[in-house]
Amino acid sequence: MYRRAAAERSLLDAAGVADVARRAGAEVVSGRPSDVPPLVADAYVRAKAGGRL
């Protein structure tokens, strides 16, 4: 029970940090470790195309 509650709390904390970052203008990328590199590359391409770099 404790592990499940701790995991849920961690997810809520991460979502809160991501929300603050988005409101500050950042693009947030999250996912499984194997999914993150292509997501980051896609975010980079979008930022580059949008003139945000």
ModelCIF file with pLDDT and N, C-alpha, C, O atoms, coordinates in Angstrom:
data_MODEL
#
_entry.id   MODEL 
#
_entity.id                         1 
_entity.type                       polymer 
_entity.pdbx_number_of_molecules   1 
#
_entity_poly.entity_id                      1 
_entity_poly.type                           'polypeptide(L)' 
_entity_poly.nstd_linkage                   no 
_entity_poly.nstd_monomer                   no 
_entity_poly.pdbx_seq_one_letter_code       MYRRAAAERSLLDAAGVADVARRAGAEVVSGRPSDVPPLVADAYVRAKAGGRL 
_entity_poly.pdbx_seq_one_letter_code_can   MYRRAAAERSLLDAAGVADVARRAGAEVVSGRPSDVPPLVADAYVRAKAGGRL 
_entity_poly.pdbx_strand_id                 A 
#
loop_
_entity_poly_seq.entity_id 
_entity_poly_seq.num 
_entity_poly_seq.mon_id 
_entity_poly_seq.hetero 
1 1  MET n 
1 2  TYR n 
1 3  ARG n 
1 4  ARG n 
1 5  ALA n 
1 6  ALA n 
1 7  ALA n 
1 8  GLU n 
1 9  ARG n 
1 10 SER n 
1 11 LEU n 
1 12 LEU n 
1 13 ASP n 
1 14 ALA n 
1 15 ALA n 
1 16 GLY n 
1 17 VAL n 
1 18 ALA n 
1 19 ASP n 
1 20 VAL n 
1 21 ALA n 
1 22 ARG n 
1 23 ARG n 
1 24 ALA n 
1 25 GLY n 
1 26 ALA n 
1 27 GLU n 
1 28 VAL n 
1 29 VAL n 
1 30 SER n 
1 31 GLY n 
1 32 ARG n 
1 33 PRO n 
1 34 SER n 
1 35 ASP n 
1 36 VAL n 
1 37 PRO n 
1 38 PRO n 
1 39 LEU n 
1 40 VAL n 
1 41 ALA n 
1 42 ASP n 
1 43 ALA n 
1 44 TYR n 
1 45 VAL n 
1 46 ARG n 
1 47 ALA n 
1 48 LYS n 
1 49 ALA n 
1 50 GLY n 
1 51 GLY n 
1 52 ARG n 
1 53 LEU n 
#
_struct_asym.id          A 
_struct_asym.entity_id   1 
#
loop_
_ma_qa_metric.id 
_ma_qa_metric.mode 
_ma_qa_metric.name 
_ma_qa_metric.software_group_id 
_ma_qa_metric.type 
1 global pLDDT . pLDDT 
2 local  pLDDT . pLDDT 
#
_ma_qa_metric_global.metric_id      1 
_ma_qa_metric_global.metric_value   93.47 
_ma_qa_metric_global.model_id       1 
_ma_qa_metric_global.ordinal_id     1 
#
loop_
_ma_qa_metric_local.label_asym_id 
_ma_qa_metric_local.label_comp_id 
_ma_qa_metric_local.label_seq_id 
_ma_qa_metric_local.metric_id 
_ma_qa_metric_local.metric_value 
_ma_qa_metric_local.model_id 
_ma_qa_metric_local.ordinal_id 
A MET 1  2 88.00 1 1  
A TYR 2  2 88.00 1 2  
A ARG 3  2 91.00 1 3  
A ARG 4  2 91.00 1 4  
A ALA 5  2 91.00 1 5  
A ALA 6  2 90.00 1 6  
A ALA 7  2 87.00 1 7  
A GLU 8  2 90.00 1 8  
A ARG 9  2 91.00 1 9  
A SER 10 2 91.00 1 10 
A LEU 11 2 88.00 1 11 
A LEU 12 2 92.00 1 12 
A ASP 13 2 93.00 1 13 
A ALA 14 2 92.00 1 14 
A ALA 15 2 94.00 1 15 
A GLY 16 2 94.00 1 16 
A VAL 17 2 95.00 1 17 
A ALA 18 2 95.00 1 18 
A ASP 19 2 96.00 1 19 
A VAL 20 2 97.00 1 20 
A ALA 21 2 96.00 1 21 
A ARG 22 2 96.00 1 22 
A ARG 23 2 97.00 1 23 
A ALA 24 2 97.00 1 24 
A GLY 25 2 92.00 1 25 
A ALA 26 2 94.00 1 26 
A GLU 27 2 94.00 1 27 
A VAL 28 2 95.00 1 28 
A VAL 29 2 95.00 1 29 
A SER 30 2 92.00 1 30 
A GLY 31 2 91.00 1 31 
A ARG 32 2 93.00 1 32 
A PRO 33 2 94.00 1 33 
A SER 34 2 96.00 1 34 
A ASP 35 2 96.00 1 35 
A VAL 36 2 96.00 1 36 
A PRO 37 2 97.00 1 37 
A PRO 38 2 97.00 1 38 
A LEU 39 2 96.00 1 39 
A VAL 40 2 97.00 1 40 
A ALA 41 2 97.00 1 41 
A ASP 42 2 96.00 1 42 
A ALA 43 2 95.00 1 43 
A TYR 44 2 96.00 1 44 
A VAL 45 2 97.00 1 45 
A ARG 46 2 94.00 1 46 
A ALA 47 2 94.00 1 47 
A LYS 48 2 95.00 1 48 
A ALA 49 2 95.00 1 49 
A GLY 50 2 92.00 1 50 
A GLY 51 2 92.00 1 51 
A ARG 52 2 89.00 1 52 
A LEU 53 2 87.00 1 53 
#
loop_
_atom_site.group_PDB 
_atom_site.id 
_atom_site.type_symbol 
_atom_site.label_atom_id 
_atom_site.label_alt_id 
_atom_site.label_comp_id 
_atom_site.label_asym_id 
_atom_site.label_entity_id 
_atom_site.label_seq_id 
_atom_site.pdbx_PDB_ins_code 
_atom_site.Cartn_x 
_atom_site.Cartn_y 
_atom_site.Cartn_z 
_atom_site.occupancy 
_atom_site.B_iso_or_equiv 
_atom_site.pdbx_formal_charge 
_atom_site.auth_seq_id 
_atom_site.auth_comp_id 
_atom_site.auth_asym_id 
_atom_site.auth_atom_id 
_atom_site.pdbx_PDB_model_num 
ATOM 1   N N  . MET A 1 1  ? 0.816  -1.166 0.000   1.00 88.00 ? 1  MET A N  1 
ATOM 2   C CA . MET A 1 1  ? 0.000  0.000  0.000   1.00 88.00 ? 1  MET A CA 1 
ATOM 3   C C  . MET A 1 1  ? 0.873  1.248  0.000   1.00 88.00 ? 1  MET A C  1 
ATOM 4   O O  . MET A 1 1  ? 0.599  2.200  -0.731  1.00 88.00 ? 1  MET A O  1 
ATOM 5   N N  . TYR A 1 2  ? 1.929  1.245  0.823   1.00 88.00 ? 2  TYR A N  1 
ATOM 6   C CA . TYR A 1 2  ? 2.787  2.418  0.911   1.00 88.00 ? 2  TYR A CA 1 
ATOM 7   C C  . TYR A 1 2  ? 3.472  2.700  -0.426  1.00 88.00 ? 2  TYR A C  1 
ATOM 8   O O  . TYR A 1 2  ? 3.547  3.853  -0.851  1.00 88.00 ? 2  TYR A O  1 
ATOM 9   N N  . ARG A 1 3  ? 3.969  1.661  -1.088  1.00 91.00 ? 3  ARG A N  1 
ATOM 10  C CA . ARG A 1 3  ? 4.635  1.861  -2.379  1.00 91.00 ? 3  ARG A CA 1 
ATOM 11  C C  . ARG A 1 3  ? 3.681  2.448  -3.404  1.00 91.00 ? 3  ARG A C  1 
ATOM 12  O O  . ARG A 1 3  ? 4.048  3.338  -4.171  1.00 91.00 ? 3  ARG A O  1 
ATOM 13  N N  . ARG A 1 4  ? 2.481  1.956  -3.410  1.00 91.00 ? 4  ARG A N  1 
ATOM 14  C CA . ARG A 1 4  ? 1.494  2.469  -4.366  1.00 91.00 ? 4  ARG A CA 1 
ATOM 15  C C  . ARG A 1 4  ? 1.183  3.946  -4.094  1.00 91.00 ? 4  ARG A C  1 
ATOM 16  O O  . ARG A 1 4  ? 1.092  4.747  -5.024  1.00 91.00 ? 4  ARG A O  1 
ATOM 17  N N  . ALA A 1 5  ? 1.026  4.290  -2.843  1.00 91.00 ? 5  ALA A N  1 
ATOM 18  C CA . ALA A 1 5  ? 0.764  5.678  -2.477  1.00 91.00 ? 5  ALA A CA 1 
ATOM 19  C C  . ALA A 1 5  ? 1.957  6.564  -2.815  1.00 91.00 ? 5  ALA A C  1 
ATOM 20  O O  . ALA A 1 5  ? 1.780  7.687  -3.287  1.00 91.00 ? 5  ALA A O  1 
ATOM 21  N N  . ALA A 1 6  ? 3.163  6.071  -2.579  1.00 90.00 ? 6  ALA A N  1 
ATOM 22  C CA . ALA A 1 6  ? 4.362  6.841  -2.898  1.00 90.00 ? 6  ALA A CA 1 
ATOM 23  C C  . ALA A 1 6  ? 4.493  7.041  -4.405  1.00 90.00 ? 6  ALA A C  1 
ATOM 24  O O  . ALA A 1 6  ? 4.875  8.119  -4.861  1.00 90.00 ? 6  ALA A O  1 
ATOM 25  N N  . ALA A 1 7  ? 4.177  6.011  -5.171  1.00 87.00 ? 7  ALA A N  1 
ATOM 26  C CA . ALA A 1 7  ? 4.236  6.130  -6.628  1.00 87.00 ? 7  ALA A CA 1 
ATOM 27  C C  . ALA A 1 7  ? 3.212  7.140  -7.125  1.00 87.00 ? 7  ALA A C  1 
ATOM 28  O O  . ALA A 1 7  ? 3.514  7.950  -8.001  1.00 87.00 ? 7  ALA A O  1 
ATOM 29  N N  . GLU A 1 8  ? 2.027  7.100  -6.582  1.00 90.00 ? 8  GLU A N  1 
ATOM 30  C CA . GLU A 1 8  ? 0.986  8.053  -6.970  1.00 90.00 ? 8  GLU A CA 1 
ATOM 31  C C  . GLU A 1 8  ? 1.408  9.475  -6.619  1.00 90.00 ? 8  GLU A C  1 
ATOM 32  O O  . GLU A 1 8  ? 1.197  10.398 -7.405  1.00 90.00 ? 8  GLU A O  1 
ATOM 33  N N  . ARG A 1 9  ? 1.992  9.651  -5.464  1.00 91.00 ? 9  ARG A N  1 
ATOM 34  C CA . ARG A 1 9  ? 2.454  10.975 -5.047  1.00 91.00 ? 9  ARG A CA 1 
ATOM 35  C C  . ARG A 1 9  ? 3.546  11.484 -5.993  1.00 91.00 ? 9  ARG A C  1 
ATOM 36  O O  . ARG A 1 9  ? 3.568  12.663 -6.346  1.00 91.00 ? 9  ARG A O  1 
ATOM 37  N N  . SER A 1 10 ? 4.440  10.596 -6.396  1.00 91.00 ? 10 SER A N  1 
ATOM 38  C CA . SER A 1 10 ? 5.504  10.978 -7.330  1.00 91.00 ? 10 SER A CA 1 
ATOM 39  C C  . SER A 1 10 ? 4.932  11.432 -8.663  1.00 91.00 ? 10 SER A C  1 
ATOM 40  O O  . SER A 1 10 ? 5.396  12.417 -9.238  1.00 91.00 ? 10 SER A O  1 
ATOM 41  N N  . LEU A 1 11 ? 3.933  10.725 -9.152  1.00 88.00 ? 11 LEU A N  1 
ATOM 42  C CA . LEU A 1 11 ? 3.292  11.110 -10.412 1.00 88.00 ? 11 LEU A CA 1 
ATOM 43  C C  . LEU A 1 11 ? 2.612  12.472 -10.286 1.00 88.00 ? 11 LEU A C  1 
ATOM 44  O O  . LEU A 1 11 ? 2.693  13.299 -11.195 1.00 88.00 ? 11 LEU A O  1 
ATOM 45  N N  . LEU A 1 12 ? 1.947  12.698 -9.164  1.00 92.00 ? 12 LEU A N  1 
ATOM 46  C CA . LEU A 1 12 ? 1.304  13.999 -8.946  1.00 92.00 ? 12 LEU A CA 1 
ATOM 47  C C  . LEU A 1 12 ? 2.333  15.125 -8.857  1.00 92.00 ? 12 LEU A C  1 
ATOM 48  O O  . LEU A 1 12 ? 2.117  16.212 -9.392  1.00 92.00 ? 12 LEU A O  1 
ATOM 49  N N  . ASP A 1 13 ? 3.453  14.861 -8.182  1.00 93.00 ? 13 ASP A N  1 
ATOM 50  C CA . ASP A 1 13 ? 4.515  15.864 -8.087  1.00 93.00 ? 13 ASP A CA 1 
ATOM 51  C C  . ASP A 1 13 ? 5.084  16.184 -9.465  1.00 93.00 ? 13 ASP A C  1 
ATOM 52  O O  . ASP A 1 13 ? 5.295  17.350 -9.798  1.00 93.00 ? 13 ASP A O  1 
ATOM 53  N N  . ALA A 1 14 ? 5.329  15.155 -10.261 1.00 92.00 ? 14 ALA A N  1 
ATOM 54  C CA . ALA A 1 14 ? 5.876  15.357 -11.606 1.00 92.00 ? 14 ALA A CA 1 
ATOM 55  C C  . ALA A 1 14 ? 4.895  16.137 -12.475 1.00 92.00 ? 14 ALA A C  1 
ATOM 56  O O  . ALA A 1 14 ? 5.305  16.999 -13.252 1.00 92.00 ? 14 ALA A O  1 
ATOM 57  N N  . ALA A 1 15 ? 3.619  15.844 -12.352 1.00 94.00 ? 15 ALA A N  1 
ATOM 58  C CA . ALA A 1 15 ? 2.609  16.564 -13.128 1.00 94.00 ? 15 ALA A CA 1 
ATOM 59  C C  . ALA A 1 15 ? 2.561  18.031 -12.711 1.00 94.00 ? 15 ALA A C  1 
ATOM 60  O O  . ALA A 1 15 ? 2.377  18.910 -13.553 1.00 94.00 ? 15 ALA A O  1 
ATOM 61  N N  . GLY A 1 16 ? 2.723  18.294 -11.431 1.00 94.00 ? 16 GLY A N  1 
ATOM 62  C CA . GLY A 1 16 ? 2.728  19.670 -10.950 1.00 94.00 ? 16 GLY A CA 1 
ATOM 63  C C  . GLY A 1 16 ? 3.926  20.452 -11.469 1.00 94.00 ? 16 GLY A C  1 
ATOM 64  O O  . GLY A 1 16 ? 3.791  21.610 -11.866 1.00 94.00 ? 16 GLY A O  1 
ATOM 65  N N  . VAL A 1 17 ? 5.089  19.826 -11.466 1.00 95.00 ? 17 VAL A N  1 
ATOM 66  C CA . VAL A 1 17 ? 6.292  20.472 -11.986 1.00 95.00 ? 17 VAL A CA 1 
ATOM 67  C C  . VAL A 1 17 ? 6.145  20.725 -13.479 1.00 95.00 ? 17 VAL A C  1 
ATOM 68  O O  . VAL A 1 17 ? 6.514  21.794 -13.965 1.00 95.00 ? 17 VAL A O  1 
ATOM 69  N N  . ALA A 1 18 ? 5.610  19.754 -14.207 1.00 95.00 ? 18 ALA A N  1 
ATOM 70  C CA . ALA A 1 18 ? 5.406  19.913 -15.648 1.00 95.00 ? 18 ALA A CA 1 
ATOM 71  C C  . ALA A 1 18 ? 4.432  21.050 -15.929 1.00 95.00 ? 18 ALA A C  1 
ATOM 72  O O  . ALA A 1 18 ? 4.623  21.808 -16.880 1.00 95.00 ? 18 ALA A O  1 
ATOM 73  N N  . ASP A 1 19 ? 3.400  21.175 -15.120 1.00 96.00 ? 19 ASP A N  1 
ATOM 74  C CA . ASP A 1 19 ? 2.426  22.244 -15.311 1.00 96.00 ? 19 ASP A CA 1 
ATOM 75  C C  . ASP A 1 19 ? 3.070  23.614 -15.110 1.00 96.00 ? 19 ASP A C  1 
ATOM 76  O O  . ASP A 1 19 ? 2.821  24.537 -15.885 1.00 96.00 ? 19 ASP A O  1 
ATOM 77  N N  . VAL A 1 20 ? 3.887  23.747 -14.085 1.00 97.00 ? 20 VAL A N  1 
ATOM 78  C CA . VAL A 1 20 ? 4.584  25.004 -13.832 1.00 97.00 ? 20 VAL A CA 1 
ATOM 79  C C  . VAL A 1 20 ? 5.529  25.323 -14.988 1.00 97.00 ? 20 VAL A C  1 
ATOM 80  O O  . VAL A 1 20 ? 5.608  26.471 -15.426 1.00 97.00 ? 20 VAL A O  1 
ATOM 81  N N  . ALA A 1 21 ? 6.239  24.324 -15.477 1.00 96.00 ? 21 ALA A N  1 
ATOM 82  C CA . ALA A 1 21 ? 7.164  24.536 -16.593 1.00 96.00 ? 21 ALA A CA 1 
ATOM 83  C C  . ALA A 1 21 ? 6.413  24.970 -17.850 1.00 96.00 ? 21 ALA A C  1 
ATOM 84  O O  . ALA A 1 21 ? 6.867  25.864 -18.564 1.00 96.00 ? 21 ALA A O  1 
ATOM 85  N N  . ARG A 1 22 ? 5.272  24.344 -18.123 1.00 96.00 ? 22 ARG A N  1 
ATOM 86  C CA . ARG A 1 22 ? 4.474  24.733 -19.300 1.00 96.00 ? 22 ARG A CA 1 
ATOM 87  C C  . ARG A 1 22 ? 3.991  26.177 -19.181 1.00 96.00 ? 22 ARG A C  1 
ATOM 88  O O  . ARG A 1 22 ? 4.037  26.933 -20.152 1.00 96.00 ? 22 ARG A O  1 
ATOM 89  N N  . ARG A 1 23 ? 3.530  26.557 -17.994 1.00 97.00 ? 23 ARG A N  1 
ATOM 90  C CA . ARG A 1 23 ? 3.058  27.932 -17.792 1.00 97.00 ? 23 ARG A CA 1 
ATOM 91  C C  . ARG A 1 23 ? 4.191  28.935 -17.949 1.00 97.00 ? 23 ARG A C  1 
ATOM 92  O O  . ARG A 1 23 ? 3.950  30.098 -18.270 1.00 97.00 ? 23 ARG A O  1 
ATOM 93  N N  . ALA A 1 24 ? 5.423  28.495 -17.725 1.00 97.00 ? 24 ALA A N  1 
ATOM 94  C CA . ALA A 1 24 ? 6.585  29.365 -17.896 1.00 97.00 ? 24 ALA A CA 1 
ATOM 95  C C  . ALA A 1 24 ? 7.065  29.386 -19.343 1.00 97.00 ? 24 ALA A C  1 
ATOM 96  O O  . ALA A 1 24 ? 8.015  30.096 -19.672 1.00 97.00 ? 24 ALA A O  1 
ATOM 97  N N  . GLY A 1 25 ? 6.406  28.603 -20.215 1.00 92.00 ? 25 GLY A N  1 
ATOM 98  C CA . GLY A 1 25 ? 6.749  28.619 -21.627 1.00 92.00 ? 25 GLY A CA 1 
ATOM 99  C C  . GLY A 1 25 ? 7.574  27.445 -22.112 1.00 92.00 ? 25 GLY A C  1 
ATOM 100 O O  . GLY A 1 25 ? 7.959  27.407 -23.280 1.00 92.00 ? 25 GLY A O  1 
ATOM 101 N N  . ALA A 1 26 ? 7.853  26.497 -21.254 1.00 94.00 ? 26 ALA A N  1 
ATOM 102 C CA . ALA A 1 26 ? 8.643  25.334 -21.653 1.00 94.00 ? 26 ALA A CA 1 
ATOM 103 C C  . ALA A 1 26 ? 7.762  24.281 -22.309 1.00 94.00 ? 26 ALA A C  1 
ATOM 104 O O  . ALA A 1 26 ? 6.569  24.184 -22.023 1.00 94.00 ? 26 ALA A O  1 
ATOM 105 N N  . GLU A 1 27 ? 8.358  23.505 -23.182 1.00 94.00 ? 27 GLU A N  1 
ATOM 106 C CA . GLU A 1 27 ? 7.664  22.340 -23.723 1.00 94.00 ? 27 GLU A CA 1 
ATOM 107 C C  . GLU A 1 27 ? 8.134  21.138 -22.927 1.00 94.00 ? 27 GLU A C  1 
ATOM 108 O O  . GLU A 1 27 ? 9.333  20.864 -22.863 1.00 94.00 ? 27 GLU A O  1 
ATOM 109 N N  . VAL A 1 28 ? 7.218  20.432 -22.330 1.00 95.00 ? 28 VAL A N  1 
ATOM 110 C CA . VAL A 1 28 ? 7.536  19.317 -21.450 1.00 95.00 ? 28 VAL A CA 1 
ATOM 111 C C  . VAL A 1 28 ? 7.401  18.016 -22.215 1.00 95.00 ? 28 VAL A C  1 
ATOM 112 O O  . VAL A 1 28 ? 6.408  17.784 -22.903 1.00 95.00 ? 28 VAL A O  1 
ATOM 113 N N  . VAL A 1 29 ? 8.418  17.169 -22.085 1.00 95.00 ? 29 VAL A N  1 
ATOM 114 C CA . VAL A 1 29 ? 8.424  15.857 -22.725 1.00 95.00 ? 29 VAL A CA 1 
ATOM 115 C C  . VAL A 1 29 ? 8.528  14.817 -21.626 1.00 95.00 ? 29 VAL A C  1 
ATOM 116 O O  . VAL A 1 29 ? 9.416  14.890 -20.777 1.00 95.00 ? 29 VAL A O  1 
ATOM 117 N N  . SER A 1 30 ? 7.633  13.860 -21.640 1.00 92.00 ? 30 SER A N  1 
ATOM 118 C CA . SER A 1 30 ? 7.705  12.790 -20.649 1.00 92.00 ? 30 SER A CA 1 
ATOM 119 C C  . SER A 1 30 ? 7.237  11.498 -21.280 1.00 92.00 ? 30 SER A C  1 
ATOM 120 O O  . SER A 1 30 ? 6.485  11.496 -22.254 1.00 92.00 ? 30 SER A O  1 
ATOM 121 N N  . GLY A 1 31 ? 7.690  10.409 -20.712 1.00 91.00 ? 31 GLY A N  1 
ATOM 122 C CA . GLY A 1 31 ? 7.316  9.093  -21.207 1.00 91.00 ? 31 GLY A CA 1 
ATOM 123 C C  . GLY A 1 31 ? 8.254  8.050  -20.664 1.00 91.00 ? 31 GLY A C  1 
ATOM 124 O O  . GLY A 1 31 ? 9.084  8.318  -19.794 1.00 91.00 ? 31 GLY A O  1 
ATOM 125 N N  . ARG A 1 32 ? 8.107  6.864  -21.190 1.00 93.00 ? 32 ARG A N  1 
ATOM 126 C CA . ARG A 1 32 ? 9.014  5.789  -20.799 1.00 93.00 ? 32 ARG A CA 1 
ATOM 127 C C  . ARG A 1 32 ? 10.412 6.126  -21.305 1.00 93.00 ? 32 ARG A C  1 
ATOM 128 O O  . ARG A 1 32 ? 10.543 6.824  -22.310 1.00 93.00 ? 32 ARG A O  1 
ATOM 129 N N  . PRO A 1 33 ? 11.449 5.652  -20.641 1.00 94.00 ? 33 PRO A N  1 
ATOM 130 C CA . PRO A 1 33 ? 12.811 5.981  -21.069 1.00 94.00 ? 33 PRO A CA 1 
ATOM 131 C C  . PRO A 1 33 ? 13.082 5.697  -22.547 1.00 94.00 ? 33 PRO A C  1 
ATOM 132 O O  . PRO A 1 33 ? 13.798 6.457  -23.199 1.00 94.00 ? 33 PRO A O  1 
ATOM 133 N N  . SER A 1 34 ? 12.529 4.632  -23.072 1.00 96.00 ? 34 SER A N  1 
ATOM 134 C CA . SER A 1 34 ? 12.771 4.305  -24.478 1.00 96.00 ? 34 SER A CA 1 
ATOM 135 C C  . SER A 1 34 ? 12.024 5.245  -25.420 1.00 96.00 ? 34 SER A C  1 
ATOM 136 O O  . SER A 1 34 ? 12.387 5.360  -26.591 1.00 96.00 ? 34 SER A O  1 
ATOM 137 N N  . ASP A 1 35 ? 10.990 5.915  -24.927 1.00 96.00 ? 35 ASP A N  1 
ATOM 138 C CA . ASP A 1 35 ? 10.201 6.830  -25.764 1.00 96.00 ? 35 ASP A CA 1 
ATOM 139 C C  . ASP A 1 35 ? 10.726 8.262  -25.751 1.00 96.00 ? 35 ASP A C  1 
ATOM 140 O O  . ASP A 1 35 ? 10.418 9.043  -26.651 1.00 96.00 ? 35 ASP A O  1 
ATOM 141 N N  . VAL A 1 36 ? 11.513 8.610  -24.743 1.00 96.00 ? 36 VAL A N  1 
ATOM 142 C CA . VAL A 1 36 ? 11.913 10.007 -24.571 1.00 96.00 ? 36 VAL A CA 1 
ATOM 143 C C  . VAL A 1 36 ? 12.808 10.536 -25.693 1.00 96.00 ? 36 VAL A C  1 
ATOM 144 O O  . VAL A 1 36 ? 12.554 11.645 -26.164 1.00 96.00 ? 36 VAL A O  1 
ATOM 145 N N  . PRO A 1 37 ? 13.842 9.818  -26.153 1.00 97.00 ? 37 PRO A N  1 
ATOM 146 C CA . PRO A 1 37 ? 14.691 10.405 -27.203 1.00 97.00 ? 37 PRO A CA 1 
ATOM 147 C C  . PRO A 1 37 ? 13.938 10.858 -28.458 1.00 97.00 ? 37 PRO A C  1 
ATOM 148 O O  . PRO A 1 37 ? 14.176 11.973 -28.924 1.00 97.00 ? 37 PRO A O  1 
ATOM 149 N N  . PRO A 1 38 ? 13.042 10.045 -29.022 1.00 97.00 ? 38 PRO A N  1 
ATOM 150 C CA . PRO A 1 38 ? 12.330 10.555 -30.194 1.00 97.00 ? 38 PRO A CA 1 
ATOM 151 C C  . PRO A 1 38 ? 11.371 11.695 -29.855 1.00 97.00 ? 38 PRO A C  1 
ATOM 152 O O  . PRO A 1 38 ? 11.143 12.573 -30.687 1.00 97.00 ? 38 PRO A O  1 
ATOM 153 N N  . LEU A 1 39 ? 10.808 11.694 -28.649 1.00 96.00 ? 39 LEU A N  1 
ATOM 154 C CA . LEU A 1 39 ? 9.933  12.791 -28.242 1.00 96.00 ? 39 LEU A CA 1 
ATOM 155 C C  . LEU A 1 39 ? 10.716 14.091 -28.116 1.00 96.00 ? 39 LEU A C  1 
ATOM 156 O O  . LEU A 1 39 ? 10.227 15.155 -28.494 1.00 96.00 ? 39 LEU A O  1 
ATOM 157 N N  . VAL A 1 40 ? 11.923 14.005 -27.589 1.00 97.00 ? 40 VAL A N  1 
ATOM 158 C CA . VAL A 1 40 ? 12.772 15.184 -27.479 1.00 97.00 ? 40 VAL A CA 1 
ATOM 159 C C  . VAL A 1 40 ? 13.162 15.689 -28.858 1.00 97.00 ? 40 VAL A C  1 
ATOM 160 O O  . VAL A 1 40 ? 13.158 16.895 -29.108 1.00 97.00 ? 40 VAL A O  1 
ATOM 161 N N  . ALA A 1 41 ? 13.500 14.764 -29.757 1.00 97.00 ? 41 ALA A N  1 
ATOM 162 C CA . ALA A 1 41 ? 13.850 15.163 -31.119 1.00 97.00 ? 41 ALA A CA 1 
ATOM 163 C C  . ALA A 1 41 ? 12.679 15.850 -31.799 1.00 97.00 ? 41 ALA A C  1 
ATOM 164 O O  . ALA A 1 41 ? 12.871 16.859 -32.477 1.00 97.00 ? 41 ALA A O  1 
ATOM 165 N N  . ASP A 1 42 ? 11.482 15.331 -31.637 1.00 96.00 ? 42 ASP A N  1 
ATOM 166 C CA . ASP A 1 42 ? 10.289 15.958 -32.218 1.00 96.00 ? 42 ASP A CA 1 
ATOM 167 C C  . ASP A 1 42 ? 10.063 17.350 -31.633 1.00 96.00 ? 42 ASP A C  1 
ATOM 168 O O  . ASP A 1 42 ? 9.733  18.284 -32.364 1.00 96.00 ? 42 ASP A O  1 
ATOM 169 N N  . ALA A 1 43 ? 10.237 17.490 -30.324 1.00 95.00 ? 43 ALA A N  1 
ATOM 170 C CA . ALA A 1 43 ? 10.070 18.795 -29.681 1.00 95.00 ? 43 ALA A CA 1 
ATOM 171 C C  . ALA A 1 43 ? 11.102 19.785 -30.198 1.00 95.00 ? 43 ALA A C  1 
ATOM 172 O O  . ALA A 1 43 ? 10.796 20.960 -30.405 1.00 95.00 ? 43 ALA A O  1 
ATOM 173 N N  . TYR A 1 44 ? 12.317 19.311 -30.405 1.00 96.00 ? 44 TYR A N  1 
ATOM 174 C CA . TYR A 1 44 ? 13.377 20.167 -30.946 1.00 96.00 ? 44 TYR A CA 1 
ATOM 175 C C  . TYR A 1 44 ? 13.023 20.642 -32.355 1.00 96.00 ? 44 TYR A C  1 
ATOM 176 O O  . TYR A 1 44 ? 13.177 21.821 -32.673 1.00 96.00 ? 44 TYR A O  1 
ATOM 177 N N  . VAL A 1 45 ? 12.557 19.736 -33.183 1.00 97.00 ? 45 VAL A N  1 
ATOM 178 C CA . VAL A 1 45 ? 12.193 20.097 -34.553 1.00 97.00 ? 45 VAL A CA 1 
ATOM 179 C C  . VAL A 1 45 ? 11.048 21.113 -34.547 1.00 97.00 ? 45 VAL A C  1 
ATOM 180 O O  . VAL A 1 45 ? 11.076 22.073 -35.317 1.00 97.00 ? 45 VAL A O  1 
ATOM 181 N N  . ARG A 1 46 ? 10.048 20.917 -33.697 1.00 94.00 ? 46 ARG A N  1 
ATOM 182 C CA . ARG A 1 46 ? 8.945  21.882 -33.599 1.00 94.00 ? 46 ARG A CA 1 
ATOM 183 C C  . ARG A 1 46 ? 9.434  23.247 -33.144 1.00 94.00 ? 46 ARG A C  1 
ATOM 184 O O  . ARG A 1 46 ? 9.009  24.271 -33.678 1.00 94.00 ? 46 ARG A O  1 
ATOM 185 N N  . ALA A 1 47 ? 10.327 23.267 -32.155 1.00 94.00 ? 47 ALA A N  1 
ATOM 186 C CA . ALA A 1 47 ? 10.852 24.541 -31.678 1.00 94.00 ? 47 ALA A CA 1 
ATOM 187 C C  . ALA A 1 47 ? 11.685 25.221 -32.752 1.00 94.00 ? 47 ALA A C  1 
ATOM 188 O O  . ALA A 1 47 ? 11.594 26.436 -32.932 1.00 94.00 ? 47 ALA A O  1 
ATOM 189 N N  . LYS A 1 48 ? 12.484 24.461 -33.456 1.00 95.00 ? 48 LYS A N  1 
ATOM 190 C CA . LYS A 1 48 ? 13.321 25.012 -34.526 1.00 95.00 ? 48 LYS A CA 1 
ATOM 191 C C  . LYS A 1 48 ? 12.447 25.566 -35.646 1.00 95.00 ? 48 LYS A C  1 
ATOM 192 O O  . LYS A 1 48 ? 12.701 26.663 -36.142 1.00 95.00 ? 48 LYS A O  1 
ATOM 193 N N  . ALA A 1 49 ? 11.428 24.825 -36.044 1.00 95.00 ? 49 ALA A N  1 
ATOM 194 C CA . ALA A 1 49 ? 10.535 25.275 -37.113 1.00 95.00 ? 49 ALA A CA 1 
ATOM 195 C C  . ALA A 1 49 ? 9.728  26.500 -36.692 1.00 95.00 ? 49 ALA A C  1 
ATOM 196 O O  . ALA A 1 49 ? 9.384  27.339 -37.525 1.00 95.00 ? 49 ALA A O  1 
ATOM 197 N N  . GLY A 1 50 ? 9.430  26.599 -35.416 1.00 92.00 ? 50 GLY A N  1 
ATOM 198 C CA . GLY A 1 50 ? 8.657  27.730 -34.914 1.00 92.00 ? 50 GLY A CA 1 
ATOM 199 C C  . GLY A 1 50 ? 9.508  28.934 -34.572 1.00 92.00 ? 50 GLY A C  1 
ATOM 200 O O  . GLY A 1 50 ? 8.983  29.940 -34.093 1.00 92.00 ? 50 GLY A O  1 
ATOM 201 N N  . GLY A 1 51 ? 10.816 28.857 -34.806 1.00 92.00 ? 51 GLY A N  1 
ATOM 202 C CA . GLY A 1 51 ? 11.710 29.963 -34.538 1.00 92.00 ? 51 GLY A CA 1 
ATOM 203 C C  . GLY A 1 51 ? 11.912 30.231 -33.058 1.00 92.00 ? 51 GLY A C  1 
ATOM 204 O O  . GLY A 1 51 ? 12.220 31.358 -32.672 1.00 92.00 ? 51 GLY A O  1 
ATOM 205 N N  . ARG A 1 52 ? 11.744 29.217 -32.225 1.00 89.00 ? 52 ARG A N  1 
ATOM 206 C CA . ARG A 1 52 ? 11.875 29.417 -30.790 1.00 89.00 ? 52 ARG A CA 1 
ATOM 207 C C  . ARG A 1 52 ? 13.267 29.072 -30.273 1.00 89.00 ? 52 ARG A C  1 
ATOM 208 O O  . ARG A 1 52 ? 13.496 29.078 -29.064 1.00 89.00 ? 52 ARG A O  1 
ATOM 209 N N  . LEU A 1 53 ? 14.193 28.773 -31.173 1.00 87.00 ? 53 LEU A N  1 
ATOM 210 C CA . LEU A 1 53 ? 15.565 28.463 -30.726 1.00 87.00 ? 53 LEU A CA 1 
ATOM 211 C C  . LEU A 1 53 ? 16.503 29.583 -31.055 1.00 87.00 ? 53 LEU A C  1 
ATOM 212 O O  . LEU A 1 53 ? 17.694 29.499 -30.756 1.00 87.00 ? 53 LEU A O  1 
#
